[in-house]
Amino acid sequence: MRAPRPSEPPAAVTPMAFIRAMLLAFERYGADPSEALRQAQITPALLRQPQARITAVQMETFSRLAMQQLDDEALGWFSRRLPWGSYGMLSRASLSAPTLEVALKRWCRHHALLTDDILFRLSVQDGAARIQIEERRALVPPMRELCLLTSLRNLHGYASWVIDSRIPLLETTFPFEAPPHADVYPLLFPSGPVRFAAGPAGFGFDARYLALPQRRDERALQAMLQHGVRLIVLPYRRDRLLAERVRELLRTRGAGLRTAEALAEALHLSVRTLHRQLRDEGVSLQALKDEARREQAIELLRRTARPVKQVALAAGFANEKSFARAFKGWTGLSPSEFRAREHGAA
């Protein structure tokens, strides 16, 4: 099965501050970054511009070349090198995991074998899973930001890849104050809010993703490792729990999300992608909308004394007649008959 390509953020949004932080690793190891900068097309003039931005491709190119040249996938953050291929080894160690939950637990445990300068922890509470980083060693501020950001992006990208599903985040937190380039963070950690000066670095997501099966094999791993840095730089696209997210939006915000365009915008997708991914999951948007309207109508008829006309409007129908026709198709009863039966049973 061909893995979907991640969606690339707009051109030239990656802050040059990230490159300058990586240059500190070259200083630490006494290495010359000029060739990596040249291949990434980052000129000295561009490097000197405080607010300069580069493309995701430039960021990916420079990161990969720096990791290879320095033989350190941690780019000087930790007390010892993580030789080129370390994160590939972590991925391989989790490849036989039956579910995402097991894969993440293995990742967290095995990462501690590489370094204990930072520790990953996975917890689940009230339907939300959370990844949190415990810092065990003080880092130079520019390195600290890139270390925490990249570590979270790396694990989120891996988790999305291993189940072949974009994992929307409920929120992402960082312990440091918002940097001048804070606007790039929502592109790297999409969906939920990004909060700064908010405790340990980490992110939360719907715990239902933990039960999704691991979908990759050794062949897929080899293909991924050819461009492994891309998982850090670019957000993943496909969401295998999209139908559940649509149901939740229709249930909680249905009144304001009547159209496919409004739903797609709320999900940060194009309308075409929304329809295609739902079709891949074996359901249509219209079926989900009908399901939501049916549940809302039944709840209102069962729990309230509102007139049928008001129930029809609340459920998104243009008039009482079209609502009655649809409701009879769903239940075999008219709205009035259904209400009478429910109240009689009570």
N, C-alpha and C positions, 0 to 999 in steps of 0.2 A: 504494500500500500504506500502510495506517495504521500509524504508528510506535507501539510500545507505550509507555504512560505509565510513567515511572520510579516505583519504589516509594518511598513517603515514610517517613522514619524516624518513630518515635513523636513525639507532640506535645511541644513545649517542651523540646527537648534541646539546641538551639543555644546556646552560652554567650554571655552579654551581652558578654564580653570582645571578641568579634569586632566588635560594634557600636561599642564604645569605640575600637577600633583604627581603624575607618572614620571616626570623628569627628575623628581627627587630620588626616585629609585636608581636612575642612571648615576646620579651624584653619589649615592650610597655605595654603589658597586664600582665607581670609577670608570664607567663606560661612556662611550660617545653615542649620543642619540641622533646624530645628523642623518644617517642613512634611513633610519626609521621615519624621521620627520620628512625626509625627501620623498620616500615612497608613499607616505600618507598625504603628500602635497600640502604640508603645513610649512609655510615660509617663515623666516625669522621676523619679517614685518608683521605677519599675522599673529605670530606668537606673542609679540610685544603689545598687542591691542588688548586692554583689560577686559572689554566686553565682547571680544570676538567669539563667534560661533563656528562650528564645523559640522559637516554632515555625519550621519550615522556610519556611512562607509568609511570616512576618514578615521572616525573613532575606532571602528572595528579593525582597520588596517594597522593603525599605530599600536593599539593594545596587543594585537597578536604578535607583531614584530618585537615589541618590547618584552613580552613574556618569553619569546623564543631566544632573543639575544641575551637577556639577563638570566635565562633558565630559572625564572621565578614567576609562577602564575599569580603570586600574591603581590608582585610589584613592590617588594621591599617593605611591606606593612608589618610582617611578622618577625619574630626573633630568629627564624631560620627560613631558608628558601623553601618554596614549594615547587620542585622541579617541573619542567614542562611535561604535561601528561598526568599531573596529580589529580585534577578534577575529572579527567577521563577515567581514571582508576576508581574514583568515587561513584561515577555513573555506572561503571561496570559492576561494582560491588552490589548495587541496588537493582540490577537488571532482572534478577530472578524473583523479585518481590511480587506477590500476587496482587497487591493493591497499592494505591498511592500512599496510604498511611504507613504501610510497612516500608515502602521505599524511602519515605522521608525520615522515619526513625533510623533506618540504616545509615542514611546520609549524615544525619546529626551525629550518630555514634562514631562513624568512620572519619568524619572531619576532625574530630578530637584526636585521632591518631596522627593526623598531619601536623596539627598545631593546637595548643591549648591557650593561645593568646586570645582567641574568641571561642565561645561555645554556643552552639545552636540548641534550642530547646523547642519541642513541639508540645502544645497543650490543647485540650478541647474543653470548652465550657459553654453551656447554653446554645448549642448548635453551631458554634463558631470555633474554627481551628485557628491557632495562632503560632507563628514562628517568631521566636525572640532571640536576640543575640546578647549574650553576657560578655562584656569586655573584661579581659583579664590582664591587659597590658596597655599602658598609656601610649597613644600614638601622636605624632606631629599632626596638628589640626588639619592641614590640607590632605594628608594621608588618611587621617581618620575618616573624613567625609567620604572619600573615594572607597576606602575599605568597607565601610558599613553599607554604602549604597550598592557597590558592586557585589558584595556578599549576598545581600538580599535579592538583587536582580538575578544573580547566578542561580540561587536556589529556586526562585519563582520561575525562572525560565526552564530549569531542569524539570520542575514539577509539572509544568504545562506540557513540556515535550513528552514526558514519560507516559502521560495518559492521553496525549494528543488532544488537549483541550485548553483553551484560554481559561485561566482561573481568575475571575474578577475579585478584586480585593475590597474588603469592607473598609479598611483603613490601613495606612502605613505611618509609622512613627519613627522619629529620629530624636536623639538626645540633644543635638546641637541647635543653635538658633538658625532661622531661615537664612540661607546664603543669598547673595545678590542674584544668583541664577536659579532661584527657587521655582521659577515658572517651568523649568524642564522636568521637574519631578513628577507631575501628573502624567507626562508622556511615558515615563519609565515605570510608574506604578499606577496603572489606569483604574478607573471605576471609582473606588472610594476616595475619601479625602486623604491628603498627606499633611501630617501635623509635625511641627518642629518644637523643640524644647519640651518634648512630651514623653520623657522616660526612655527606657531601653529601645534600641532599634528593633523593629519587627513589623510584621504585617498579619492581618487576619483575613480569613476567607470562610465561605460556607463549608461547614464540616462534611456535607454530603459528598464533596469532591474526594474526600479521603477513601471512600468506598469504591471509587471507580477503579477498574482493573488496569494494571500495567499493560501497555499495548506495544512495547518495543522489543526487538530482538537484537542479536549481535550485529546483524547486517545493518539495521537502522542506526545502531550506536556508531558503527564505523563511519557511516555517512554523516551523522551529526557532528562527530568529532573533527571532520574536515573543516567545519565552520562553527566550532563550539563557542567562540567568542560572540557570535551573533545572538546566542540566547541571552547574553548579558546586555547587549546593546539595543535589541529590538523586542518589543512586546509580541507575545504570541497572539494569534487571531482566533482560531476556532474555539467555540465553547460547547462542550458536550452536555451541559446542563442548561442550555439556552431555553428549552421549553419550560423548565421549572422557573427560570428567572422571568419569563414572559408571564406565566401564571401569577407569580407573586406581584408583578407590576400591575397586572389587570385587577388583581384582588385589592391592592392597596391604593392604586392611583388610577383606576380605570376611568373615572370621570374625566380626567385630563389627558388620557391617552387613547382616544377613540380611533385614531388612524394609524396605519402602518408607519407613516412618516414620524409621528410623535413617538411611537414605541421604539423605532430604530434610533432616533436621536437620544432617547433615554438610555439605550443600550450601547451607545457609541458605535453603531454599525450603520452601513448603508441599508436602504430598504431591500435592495437586491440580495445583499448578504444575509439579511434577516430571513427572508423567504427561503433562500437556498439552504441555510443551516438548519432551519426547522424541517425542511423537506428531508434532509439527511437523517434527522432524528425520527422521521416517520410521522410527522404531524404538520398540519397547516395552521397558519395564523388565524384563519377564519374559524377553524375548529376550536382553537384555544379561546377566541373571543366568545364564541357561542357557549363554551363551557363556563366561562366566567359570568356571562350574563344569566345563564341558567342557575348557577349557584346563588348569585345575588338575588334574583327574582324569588327563588324558593325560600331563601332566608327572610326576605322582606314579607312574603305572604305568610310565612310560618310565625314570625316573631312580632310583627306589627299589625296595626289595624288600618294602615294607609290604604286609600282607595286604589283599585287596580290601575287606574290611569296614572297615578303618581308612581306606582311600582314600575309600570311600563317605561316611563320617562327616566326613572332612576337607573333602570337596567340598560338604558341606551336605545330604546325603541322610539321611533318617530311618533307612533300613535298606539292607542289601546288595541286596535284591530290587528295590527301586525304582531303585537306582543301575544295576543290570545292565540293567534294561529301558530306562532313558534312554540309557545308553551304547551299547546296540545300535542304538537309533534314530539316534544321532549318527554312528556309525562302521560299522554293519553287523556288528560283532563284539562278542562278550562281552568284559568286562574281561580275563578270563584268556586268551582267544584273542588279544586285542590285545597283551598283554604278551609272550606266547610268540612272536608274529610279530616284534615289535620286537627282542626279545633274539636271535631267530634271525637277523634281518638284521644285527645287530651282530657 
